[in-house]
Amino acid sequence: MKVLIIGGGASGMIAALTASEQPDNEVVLLERQARMGRKLLATGNGRCNLTNRDLSAEHYHGQQPQFCRYALRAFGVKDTLAYFRSLGLLTVTEDSGRVYPRSDSANSVADVLRLPLEQRENVTIVTGAEVAALKRENGAFFATAGENVYRADRVIVCAGGCAGGKLGGTDLGYRLLSTFGHTRTKLRPSLVQLRTDTTYVRSLKGVRCEVEVRHAGQTRAGELQFTEYGVSGPVIFELSAHAVPEENLVIDFLPELTQEEITYLLTLRCRSMPKLKAEDLLTGMLHNRLGRTVLRSLGISLEQPCGALTDLNAVAERIKHFAIRVLGALGMDGAQVTAGGVRTEEFDDTTMESKLCRGLYAAGEVLDIDGDCGGYNLQWAWSSGRLAGQLRSAK
């Protein structure tokens, strides 16, 4: 059987490996870029957070988030780690549950997928091949890429989403699937930095802190990083798909303490060191630049002595509720993942086969499933790509 896979990213590579396990299959993988797995190399800041031990469907979103359940059960974390170990990849798990390659390099993940694909006799890899058209005639599929036309009995679309345009993000998958009547939901950037009012954050560029953040009815806890244009970090990535312009982002810089406990600690410091300059009031509690910014936001002179401060409860309140106006998400080019995609109701969740066209499959980011920050999106790529690569049809 001739199998054509469009897209050489995470889901496409594992789909190709899976399809090639059947020796009678002739697998052709078409990748529009010069090399496979380019976006994969950028994940996890180049470390590649390939999955998470805390795997559940609750970490996924879309119009039908339950669509991912079957694939995640069929090829879960243990299956994924065992599979990669069989390819030669060693991994480590952090306390957070995030799993990384032992080498701490995303190249290791891309390479253990690429090497066996290059070695298998029933697999052909074609890079620099962007599919311009995909059609079906007389029961067979025909994909046009440049001057070449590829015939296939089965097609798996793993072309990804629009996020990360500089790394290869594209709307190709949506366009190809629309040829067969498929529709998509609204696309939004996810796992992306937020642009905010920079009145206070500009001076905090590079500062990282563990916080709790509230925005648009959502609450998340984790690491936040300030940038010259706003805020970033895992906790922001998780909120980014729900970003509402002009609505405040409220940060709790000390979520482990109550406002009353913070007021008490500040009172002790002021009593014990009344001549201490206010600029050092929050030393030991917050990053020095962050502490001074909190005080400036209250109009407190950093030169005055701590003994002259009259409302320490207001300082504690600002630490627990530091509001920054959100201007919007950074955009698709800066996003790691596309929220939204081809409607999952048009596919069979047990096979990843199209309900509109037999023999046509899709996997990964092109579908309307996106996960939280922490390895969940790559796990969806592995699980859905593995399932699609089995090339089964629903009964």
DRENDO-1510 file (C-alpha; in Angstrom, 1 decimal, always signed):
<recs>
REC; n; res; u; v; w
REC; 1; MET; +0.0; +0.0; +0.0 .
REC; 2; LYS; +1.3; +3.4; -0.9 .
REC; 3; VAL; +1.2; +5.8; +2.0 .
REC; 4; LEU; +1.8; +9.6; +1.8 .
REC; 5; ILE; +2.6; +11.7; +4.8 .
REC; 6; ILE; +2.5; +15.4; +4.5 .
REC; 7; GLY; +4.6; +17.1; +7.1 .
REC; 8; GLY; +7.9; +16.0; +8.7 .
REC; 9; GLY; +7.3; +17.4; +12.2 .
REC; 10; ALA; +6.7; +15.4; +15.4 .
REC; 11; SER; +3.4; +13.8; +14.4 .
REC; 12; GLY; +4.5; +13.3; +10.8 .
REC; 13; MET; +7.8; +11.5; +11.8 .
REC; 14; ILE; +6.1; +9.1; +14.2 .
REC; 15; ALA; +3.3; +8.5; +11.8 .
REC; 16; ALA; +5.8; +7.6; +9.1 .
REC; 17; LEU; +7.7; +5.3; +11.5 .
REC; 18; THR; +4.4; +3.6; +12.5 .
REC; 19; ALA; +3.2; +3.1; +8.9 .
REC; 20; SER; +6.6; +1.7; +7.9 .
REC; 21; GLU; +6.4; -1.1; +10.5 .
REC; 22; GLN; +4.1; -2.8; +8.0 .
REC; 23; PRO; +6.7; -4.1; +5.4 .
REC; 24; ASP; +4.2; -4.1; +2.6 .
REC; 25; ASN; +3.6; -0.3; +3.0 .
REC; 26; GLU; +5.6; +2.1; +0.8 .
REC; 27; VAL; +5.9; +5.3; +2.8 .
REC; 28; VAL; +6.7; +8.7; +1.3 .
REC; 29; LEU; +7.2; +11.6; +3.7 .
REC; 30; LEU; +7.0; +15.1; +2.2 .
REC; 31; GLU; +8.5; +18.0; +4.2 .
REC; 32; ARG; +8.2; +21.5; +2.9 .
REC; 33; GLN; +11.4; +22.7; +4.7 .
REC; 34; ALA; +15.0; +21.7; +4.1 .
REC; 35; ARG; +15.0; +19.4; +7.1 .
REC; 36; MET; +12.5; +17.5; +9.2 .
REC; 37; GLY; +11.6; +18.5; +12.8 .
REC; 38; ARG; +12.7; +22.1; +12.7 .
REC; 39; LYS; +9.9; +23.3; +15.1 .
REC; 40; LEU; +10.7; +20.3; +17.3 .
REC; 41; LEU; +14.3; +21.6; +17.8 .
REC; 42; ALA; +12.9; +24.8; +19.3 .
REC; 43; THR; +10.6; +23.3; +21.9 .
REC; 44; GLY; +11.4; +23.6; +25.6 .
REC; 45; ASN; +14.0; +26.3; +24.8 .
REC; 46; GLY; +15.9; +23.8; +22.8 .
REC; 47; ARG; +15.7; +21.1; +25.4 .
REC; 48; CYS; +12.5; +19.5; +24.1 .
REC; 49; ASN; +9.9; +18.8; +26.8 .
REC; 50; LEU; +8.7; +15.7; +25.0 .
REC; 51; THR; +5.9; +14.7; +27.4 .
REC; 52; ASN; +4.6; +15.0; +31.0 .
REC; 53; ARG; +4.1; +12.2; +33.6 .
REC; 54; ASP; +0.9; +14.0; +34.7 .
REC; 55; LEU; -1.0; +13.2; +31.6 .
REC; 56; SER; -4.8; +13.6; +31.4 .
REC; 57; ALA; -7.3; +15.0; +29.0 .
REC; 58; GLU; -7.9; +17.9; +31.4 .
REC; 59; HIS; -4.7; +19.5; +30.0 .
REC; 60; TYR; -6.2; +19.7; +26.5 .
REC; 61; HIS; -8.5; +22.3; +24.9 .
REC; 62; GLY; -10.6; +22.7; +21.7 .
REC; 63; GLN; -14.3; +22.6; +20.8 .
REC; 64; GLN; -14.3; +18.9; +21.6 .
REC; 65; PRO; -11.4; +18.4; +24.0 .
REC; 66; GLN; -12.6; +14.8; +24.7 .
REC; 67; PHE; -11.6; +13.9; +21.2 .
REC; 68; CYS; -8.0; +13.4; +22.4 .
REC; 69; ARG; -8.9; +10.8; +25.1 .
REC; 70; TYR; -8.7; +7.6; +23.0 .
REC; 71; ALA; -5.4; +8.5; +21.4 .
REC; 72; LEU; -3.9; +9.4; +24.8 .
REC; 73; ARG; -5.0; +6.1; +26.2 .
REC; 74; ALA; -3.9; +4.1; +23.2 .
REC; 75; PHE; -0.4; +5.6; +23.3 .
REC; 76; GLY; +0.2; +7.3; +26.7 .
REC; 77; VAL; +3.3; +8.4; +28.6 .
REC; 78; LYS; +4.6; +5.0; +29.4 .
REC; 79; ASP; +4.1; +3.8; +25.8 .
REC; 80; THR; +5.8; +7.0; +24.5 .
REC; 81; LEU; +8.8; +6.7; +26.8 .
REC; 82; ALA; +9.2; +3.0; +26.0 .
REC; 83; TYR; +8.9; +3.7; +22.3 .
REC; 84; PHE; +11.6; +6.4; +22.5 .
REC; 85; ARG; +13.8; +4.2; +24.6 .
REC; 86; SER; +13.5; +1.5; +21.9 .
REC; 87; LEU; +14.9; +4.1; +19.5 .
REC; 88; GLY; +17.8; +4.8; +21.8 .
REC; 89; LEU; +16.7; +7.9; +23.6 .
REC; 90; LEU; +17.4; +8.3; +27.3 .
REC; 91; THR; +15.2; +10.6; +29.3 .
REC; 92; VAL; +15.0; +12.3; +32.7 .
REC; 93; THR; +11.9; +13.4; +34.6 .
REC; 94; GLU; +11.8; +16.7; +36.6 .
REC; 95; ASP; +9.8; +17.1; +39.8 .
REC; 96; SER; +7.2; +18.9; +37.8 .
REC; 97; GLY; +6.5; +15.8; +35.7 .
REC; 98; ARG; +8.1; +17.2; +32.6 .
REC; 99; VAL; +10.2; +14.8; +30.7 .
REC; 100; TYR; +13.4; +15.8; +28.8 .
REC; 101; PRO; +16.0; +14.0; +26.8 .
REC; 102; ARG; +19.0; +12.9; +29.0 .
REC; 103; SER; +21.2; +14.9; +26.7 .
REC; 104; ASP; +19.2; +18.1; +27.5 .
REC; 105; SER; +19.1; +18.7; +23.7 .
REC; 106; ALA; +16.1; +18.7; +21.4 .
REC; 107; ASN; +18.4; +17.4; +18.6 .
REC; 108; SER; +18.5; +14.0; +20.3 .
REC; 109; VAL; +14.7; +13.6; +20.0 .
REC; 110; ALA; +14.7; +14.7; +16.4 .
REC; 111; ASP; +17.7; +12.5; +15.5 .
REC; 112; VAL; +16.3; +9.3; +17.0 .
REC; 113; LEU; +13.2; +9.7; +14.9 .
REC; 114; ARG; +15.1; +10.8; +11.7 .
REC; 115; LEU; +17.8; +8.1; +11.8 .
REC; 116; PRO; +15.5; +5.0; +11.5 .
REC; 117; LEU; +13.4; +6.7; +8.9 .
REC; 118; GLU; +16.5; +7.2; +6.8 .
REC; 119; GLN; +17.5; +3.6; +7.3 .
REC; 120; ARG; +14.2; +1.9; +6.5 .
REC; 121; GLU; +14.0; +0.6; +2.9 .
REC; 122; ASN; +10.3; +1.2; +2.6 .
REC; 123; VAL; +10.5; +4.9; +3.5 .
REC; 124; THR; +11.3; +7.8; +1.2 .
REC; 125; ILE; +11.9; +11.2; +2.6 .
REC; 126; VAL; +11.6; +14.3; +0.3 .
REC; 127; THR; +12.5; +17.6; +1.8 .
REC; 128; GLY; +11.9; +21.0; +0.2 .
REC; 129; ALA; +8.6; +19.6; -1.1 .
REC; 130; GLU; +5.6; +21.8; -0.4 .
REC; 131; VAL; +2.4; +20.3; -1.5 .
REC; 132; ALA; +0.4; +22.7; -3.7 .
REC; 133; ALA; -2.6; +20.5; -4.3 .
REC; 134; LEU; -4.1; +17.3; -3.0 .
REC; 135; LYS; -7.0; +15.5; -4.8 .
REC; 136; ARG; -8.6; +12.1; -5.1 .
REC; 137; GLU; -9.4; +10.4; -8.4 .
REC; 138; ASN; -10.6; +6.8; -8.9 .
REC; 139; GLY; -10.0; +5.8; -5.3 .
REC; 140; ALA; -6.4; +7.1; -5.3 .
REC; 141; PHE; -4.9; +10.3; -3.9 .
REC; 142; PHE; -2.6; +12.6; -5.9 .
REC; 143; ALA; -0.4; +15.2; -4.3 .
REC; 144; THR; +1.4; +17.8; -6.4 .
REC; 145; ALA; +4.7; +19.2; -5.0 .
REC; 146; GLY; +6.7; +21.3; -7.5 .
REC; 147; GLU; +7.0; +19.3; -10.7 .
REC; 148; ASN; +6.3; +16.0; -9.0 .
REC; 149; VAL; +3.0; +14.2; -8.5 .
REC; 150; TYR; +2.8; +11.6; -5.8 .
REC; 151; ARG; +0.2; +8.8; -5.9 .
REC; 152; ALA; -1.0; +7.2; -2.7 .
REC; 153; ASP; -3.7; +4.9; -1.4 .
REC; 154; ARG; -3.6; +6.6; +2.0 .
REC; 155; VAL; -2.7; +10.1; +3.1 .
REC; 156; ILE; -1.9; +11.4; +6.5 .
REC; 157; VAL; -1.9; +15.2; +6.9 .
REC; 158; CYS; +0.6; +16.3; +9.6 .
REC; 159; ALA; +1.3; +19.8; +8.4 .
REC; 160; GLY; +1.1; +21.5; +11.8 .
REC; 161; GLY; -0.5; +24.9; +12.4 .
REC; 162; CYS; +0.2; +28.6; +11.9 .
REC; 163; ALA; +2.2; +29.1; +15.0 .
REC; 164; GLY; +5.9; +29.8; +14.8 .
REC; 165; GLY; +5.9; +31.0; +11.2 .
REC; 166; LYS; +9.7; +31.6; +11.2 .
REC; 167; LEU; +10.2; +28.0; +12.2 .
REC; 168; GLY; +7.8; +26.6; +9.5 .
REC; 169; GLY; +4.3; +27.4; +10.8 .
REC; 170; THR; +1.8; +27.3; +7.9 .
REC; 171; ASP; -1.8; +27.1; +7.0 .
REC; 172; LEU; -1.1; +24.4; +4.4 .
REC; 173; GLY; -2.8; +21.6; +6.3 .
REC; 174; TYR; -6.1; +23.5; +6.7 .
REC; 175; ARG; -6.0; +24.3; +2.9 .
REC; 176; LEU; -5.4; +20.8; +1.9 .
REC; 177; LEU; -8.1; +19.3; +4.1 .
REC; 178; SER; -10.6; +21.9; +3.0 .
REC; 179; THR; -10.4; +20.4; -0.5 .
REC; 180; PHE; -12.3; +17.4; +0.9 .
REC; 181; GLY; -14.9; +19.5; +2.7 .
REC; 182; HIS; -13.2; +19.9; +6.1 .
REC; 183; THR; -13.7; +23.1; +8.0 .
REC; 184; ARG; -11.8; +24.7; +10.9 .
REC; 185; THR; -12.4; +26.7; +14.0 .
REC; 186; LYS; -11.0; +30.2; +14.7 .
REC; 187; LEU; -7.2; +30.1; +15.0 .
REC; 188; ARG; -5.5; +31.8; +18.0 .
REC; 189; PRO; -1.9; +31.9; +19.2 .
REC; 190; SER; -1.3; +29.8; +22.3 .
REC; 191; LEU; +1.7; +29.3; +24.5 .
REC; 192; VAL; +2.8; +32.8; +23.6 .
REC; 193; GLN; +4.1; +35.9; +25.4 .
REC; 194; LEU; +1.7; +38.7; +26.3 .
REC; 195; ARG; +2.2; +42.3; +25.4 .
REC; 196; THR; +1.3; +44.6; +28.4 .
REC; 197; ASP; +1.5; +48.2; +29.5 .
REC; 198; THR; +5.2; +48.7; +30.0 .
REC; 199; THR; +5.1; +51.4; +32.7 .
REC; 200; TYR; +6.5; +49.0; +35.3 .
REC; 201; VAL; +7.6; +45.9; +33.4 .
REC; 202; ARG; +10.3; +47.6; +31.2 .
REC; 203; SER; +12.6; +48.0; +34.2 .
REC; 204; LEU; +12.1; +44.3; +35.1 .
REC; 205; LYS; +13.3; +42.8; +31.8 .
REC; 206; GLY; +14.9; +39.4; +32.6 .
REC; 207; VAL; +13.5; +39.1; +36.1 .
REC; 208; ARG; +12.0; +35.6; +36.8 .
REC; 209; CYS; +9.7; +34.7; +39.7 .
REC; 210; GLU; +7.3; +32.0; +40.9 .
REC; 211; VAL; +3.9; +33.5; +41.0 .
REC; 212; GLU; +0.2; +33.0; +40.8 .
REC; 213; VAL; -1.6; +34.8; +38.0 .
REC; 214; ARG; -5.2; +35.7; +37.4 .
REC; 215; HIS; -6.6; +36.8; +34.1 .
REC; 216; ALA; -9.9; +36.5; +32.2 .
REC; 217; GLY; -11.4; +34.2; +34.8 .
REC; 218; GLN; -8.4; +31.9; +34.6 .
REC; 219; THR; -5.8; +31.2; +37.4 .
REC; 220; ARG; -2.4; +29.7; +36.9 .
REC; 221; ALA; +0.7; +29.2; +39.1 .
REC; 222; GLY; +4.3; +28.9; +37.9 .
REC; 223; GLU; +7.3; +30.8; +36.6 .
REC; 224; LEU; +6.8; +34.3; +35.1 .
REC; 225; GLN; +9.4; +36.2; +33.2 .
REC; 226; PHE; +9.3; +39.9; +32.5 .
REC; 227; THR; +10.3; +41.1; +29.0 .
REC; 228; GLU; +10.8; +44.5; +27.4 .
REC; 229; TYR; +7.3; +44.3; +25.9 .
REC; 230; GLY; +5.4; +42.5; +28.6 .
REC; 231; VAL; +5.4; +39.1; +30.3 .
REC; 232; SER; +6.4; +35.5; +29.4 .
REC; 233; GLY; +7.2; +32.2; +31.0 .
REC; 234; PRO; +5.2; +29.0; +31.5 .
REC; 235; VAL; +2.5; +30.5; +33.6 .
REC; 236; ILE; +1.8; +33.1; +30.9 .
REC; 237; PHE; +1.9; +30.6; +28.1 .
REC; 238; GLU; -0.9; +28.7; +29.8 .
REC; 239; LEU; -3.1; +31.8; +30.0 .
REC; 240; SER; -2.2; +33.2; +26.6 .
REC; 241; ALA; -5.0; +31.5; +24.6 .
REC; 242; HIS; -7.5; +33.2; +26.9 .
REC; 243; ALA; -5.9; +36.7; +26.7 .
REC; 244; VAL; -8.3; +39.6; +26.7 .
REC; 245; PRO; -6.9; +42.9; +25.6 .
REC; 246; GLU; -7.4; +45.8; +28.0 .
REC; 247; GLU; -8.2; +43.4; +30.9 .
REC; 248; ASN; -5.7; +43.4; +33.8 .
REC; 249; LEU; -3.4; +40.6; +34.6 .
REC; 250; VAL; -3.2; +40.3; +38.4 .
REC; 251; ILE; +0.0; +38.8; +39.8 .
REC; 252; ASP; +0.5; +37.4; +43.3 .
REC; 253; PHE; +4.3; +37.6; +43.9 .
REC; 254; LEU; +4.1; +35.6; +47.2 .
REC; 255; PRO; +1.2; +33.1; +46.8 .
REC; 256; GLU; +2.5; +31.0; +49.7 .
REC; 257; LEU; +1.9; +33.8; +52.2 .
REC; 258; THR; -1.3; +35.7; +53.1 .
REC; 259; GLN; -1.5; +39.4; +53.0 .
REC; 260; GLU; -1.6; +39.5; +56.8 .
REC; 261; GLU; +1.6; +37.4; +57.1 .
REC; 262; ILE; +3.4; +39.7; +54.7 .
REC; 263; THR; +2.2; +42.8; +56.6 .
REC; 264; TYR; +3.5; +41.2; +59.8 .
REC; 265; LEU; +7.0; +40.5; +58.3 .
REC; 266; LEU; +7.2; +44.1; +56.9 .
REC; 267; THR; +6.3; +45.5; +60.3 .
REC; 268; LEU; +9.0; +43.5; +62.0 .
REC; 269; ARG; +11.6; +44.8; +59.5 .
REC; 270; CYS; +10.6; +48.4; +60.0 .
REC; 271; ARG; +10.6; +48.1; +63.7 .
REC; 272; SER; +14.0; +46.4; +63.9 .
REC; 273; MET; +15.6; +48.7; +61.2 .
REC; 274; PRO; +13.7; +52.0; +61.2 .
REC; 275; LYS; +16.6; +53.9; +59.5 .
REC; 276; LEU; +16.8; +51.3; +56.6 .
REC; 277; LYS; +16.0; +52.9; +53.3 .
REC; 278; ALA; +12.7; +51.9; +51.7 .
REC; 279; GLU; +14.5; +50.6; +48.7 .
REC; 280; ASP; +15.6; +47.6; +50.8 .
REC; 281; LEU; +12.3; +47.0; +52.5 .
REC; 282; LEU; +11.5; +44.0; +50.4 .
REC; 283; THR; +15.1; +42.6; +50.2 .
REC; 284; GLY; +15.0; +38.8; +50.8 .
REC; 285; MET; +11.3; +38.6; +49.9 .
REC; 286; LEU; +11.4; +39.6; +46.2 .
REC; 287; HIS; +14.0; +40.2; +43.5 .
REC; 288; ASN; +15.6; +43.6; +44.3 .
REC; 289; ARG; +14.4; +45.2; +41.1 .
REC; 290; LEU; +10.9; +43.8; +41.6 .
REC; 291; GLY; +10.7; +45.0; +45.2 .
REC; 292; ARG; +11.6; +48.5; +44.2 .
REC; 293; THR; +9.1; +48.4; +41.3 .
REC; 294; VAL; +6.3; +47.4; +43.7 .
REC; 295; LEU; +7.2; +50.4; +46.0 .
REC; 296; ARG; +7.4; +52.8; +43.1 .
REC; 297; SER; +4.0; +51.7; +41.9 .
REC; 298; LEU; +2.6; +52.9; +45.2 .
REC; 299; GLY; +4.4; +56.3; +44.9 .
REC; 300; ILE; +6.8; +55.5; +47.8 .
REC; 301; SER; +10.2; +57.3; +47.7 .
REC; 302; LEU; +13.0; +54.7; +47.8 .
REC; 303; GLU; +15.2; +57.1; +49.8 .
REC; 304; GLN; +12.9; +57.6; +52.8 .
REC; 305; PRO; +13.5; +55.5; +56.0 .
REC; 306; CYS; +11.4; +52.4; +56.6 .
REC; 307; GLY; +10.4; +53.9; +60.0 .
REC; 308; ALA; +8.5; +56.6; +58.1 .
REC; 309; LEU; +6.3; +54.2; +56.2 .
REC; 310; THR; +2.7; +54.5; +57.5 .
REC; 311; ASP; +0.8; +51.9; +55.4 .
REC; 312; LEU; +2.6; +48.6; +55.2 .
REC; 313; ASN; -0.6; +46.8; +54.6 .
REC; 314; ALA; -0.9; +48.6; +51.3 .
REC; 315; VAL; +2.6; +47.3; +50.3 .
REC; 316; ALA; +1.5; +43.8; +51.2 .
REC; 317; GLU; -1.7; +44.2; +49.2 .
REC; 318; ARG; +0.2; +45.3; +46.1 .
REC; 319; ILE; +2.5; +42.3; +46.4 .
REC; 320; LYS; -0.6; +40.1; +46.4 .
REC; 321; HIS; -2.4; +42.0; +43.7 .
REC; 322; PHE; +0.0; +43.6; +41.2 .
REC; 323; ALA; -2.1; +44.6; +38.2 .
REC; 324; ILE; -0.8; +45.0; +34.7 .
REC; 325; ARG; -3.0; +46.0; +31.7 .
REC; 326; VAL; -2.8; +43.4; +28.9 .
REC; 327; LEU; -2.6; +44.7; +25.4 .
REC; 328; GLY; -2.8; +41.4; +23.6 .
REC; 329; ALA; -0.8; +38.2; +22.7 .
REC; 330; LEU; +2.4; +38.6; +20.8 .
REC; 331; GLY; +1.0; +36.9; +17.7 .
REC; 332; MET; +1.2; +33.7; +15.7 .
REC; 333; ASP; +4.9; +34.1; +14.8 .
REC; 334; GLY; +5.8; +34.2; +18.4 .
REC; 335; ALA; +3.5; +31.4; +19.5 .
REC; 336; GLN; +4.6; +27.8; +20.1 .
REC; 337; VAL; +1.2; +26.3; +19.4 .
REC; 338; THR; -1.9; +27.1; +17.4 .
REC; 339; ALA; -5.2; +27.0; +19.4 .
REC; 340; GLY; -8.0; +26.0; +17.0 .
REC; 341; GLY; -7.8; +23.9; +13.9 .
REC; 342; VAL; -9.6; +21.5; +11.7 .
REC; 343; ARG; -12.8; +20.4; +13.4 .
REC; 344; THR; -12.4; +17.1; +15.3 .
REC; 345; GLU; -16.0; +16.2; +14.8 .
REC; 346; GLU; -15.1; +15.5; +11.2 .
REC; 347; PHE; -12.7; +12.8; +12.2 .
REC; 348; ASP; -12.9; +9.4; +13.9 .
REC; 349; ASP; -11.2; +9.6; +17.3 .
REC; 350; THR; -10.3; +5.9; +17.3 .
REC; 351; THR; -8.4; +6.0; +14.0 .
REC; 352; MET; -7.8; +9.7; +13.1 .
REC; 353; GLU; -9.5; +8.9; +9.7 .
REC; 354; SER; -11.6; +11.5; +8.1 .
REC; 355; LYS; -15.4; +10.9; +8.2 .
REC; 356; LEU; -15.7; +12.8; +4.9 .
REC; 357; CYS; -13.1; +11.0; +2.9 .
REC; 358; ARG; -12.0; +7.4; +3.5 .
REC; 359; GLY; -8.3; +6.9; +3.4 .
REC; 360; LEU; -7.5; +10.4; +4.5 .
REC; 361; TYR; -6.1; +11.0; +8.0 .
REC; 362; ALA; -4.8; +13.9; +10.1 .
REC; 363; ALA; -2.7; +14.2; +13.3 .
REC; 364; GLY; -1.1; +16.7; +15.5 .
REC; 365; GLU; -1.5; +20.5; +15.6 .
REC; 366; VAL; -3.5; +20.8; +12.4 .
REC; 367; LEU; -6.5; +19.5; +14.4 .
REC; 368; ASP; -8.5; +21.5; +16.9 .
REC; 369; ILE; -6.7; +20.2; +19.9 .
REC; 370; ASP; -4.1; +22.2; +21.9 .
REC; 371; GLY; -2.5; +21.4; +25.2 .
REC; 372; ASP; -1.2; +23.3; +28.3 .
REC; 373; CYS; +2.5; +24.2; +28.6 .
REC; 374; GLY; +4.6; +21.3; +29.8 .
REC; 375; GLY; +5.0; +18.6; +27.1 .
REC; 376; TYR; +1.3; +18.1; +26.5 .
REC; 377; ASN; +1.3; +19.3; +22.9 .
REC; 378; LEU; +4.2; +17.0; +21.9 .
REC; 379; GLN; +2.4; +14.1; +23.6 .
REC; 380; TRP; -0.6; +14.9; +21.5 .
REC; 381; ALA; +1.6; +14.8; +18.4 .
REC; 382; TRP; +3.1; +11.4; +19.4 .
REC; 383; SER; -0.3; +9.9; +20.4 .
REC; 384; SER; -2.3; +11.1; +17.4 .
REC; 385; GLY; +0.6; +10.5; +14.9 .
REC; 386; ARG; +1.0; +6.9; +16.2 .
REC; 387; LEU; -2.7; +6.2; +15.9 .
REC; 388; ALA; -3.0; +7.7; +12.4 .
REC; 389; GLY; +0.1; +5.8; +11.2 .
REC; 390; GLN; -1.7; +2.5; +12.0 .
REC; 391; LEU; -3.9; +3.4; +9.0 .
REC; 392; ARG; -7.0; +1.7; +10.4 .
REC; 393; SER; -10.6; +2.4; +9.4 .
REC; 394; ALA; -13.5; +2.6; +11.7 .
REC; 395; LYS; -15.9; -0.3; +11.4 .
</recs>
